[in-house]
Amino acid sequence: MFTRILAVAAFATLTAVAAQAGTLQNGVWTPNGCKEPGDAPMLSDKSPEAYNKSAKLVQAWQDTARVFQDCIKSETKADQDAIITTANASLTKLNDQAKALNDSATAAMEKLKGASKKSN
């Protein structure tokens, strides 16, 4: 039992962390842990040496952009999963409550029908 409680607590902690991957404010989502690569450098056409030097800068920028892209994908997935899980849980709870209310109303109507027949 204690192991089960620890597992549930660990899952809840992971879910809470995942839910904070990005920030949504005024309809704009921004990642929290991703470093933008900055503006892409330009290739130089002044000389072969300048071109080679600028090509190295472009390659470094591409590597940084790839890391940024992977980070964005990861944070987006984490937030999407948290939203879906939370929405599904809320909808399940609402459906369960509606079913319980419907079952209660049906039982009450049956009871009242039975009482009405006895009084006649």
GIDATA-V60964 format. One record per residue. D_CENTER is the distance of its C-alpha to the mean C-alpha in whole Angstrom. Layout:
BEGIN
D_CENTER
D_CENTER
END
This chain:
BEGIN
29
29
27
25
24
23
21
19
19
18
15
14
14
12
9
10
10
7
6
8
8
9
11
11
15
17
15
15
12
13
12
13
15
16
19
21
24
26
28
30
33
36
38
42
45
48
49
48
47
45
43
42
41
39
37
36
34
33
32
31
28
27
26
24
23
22
20
18
17
16
14
12
11
10
8
7
6
4
2
3
4
3
4
7
8
9
10
12
13
15
16
18
19
21
22
24
25
27
28
30
31
32
34
35
37
38
40
41
43
44
46
47
49
50
52
53
55
57
58
59
END
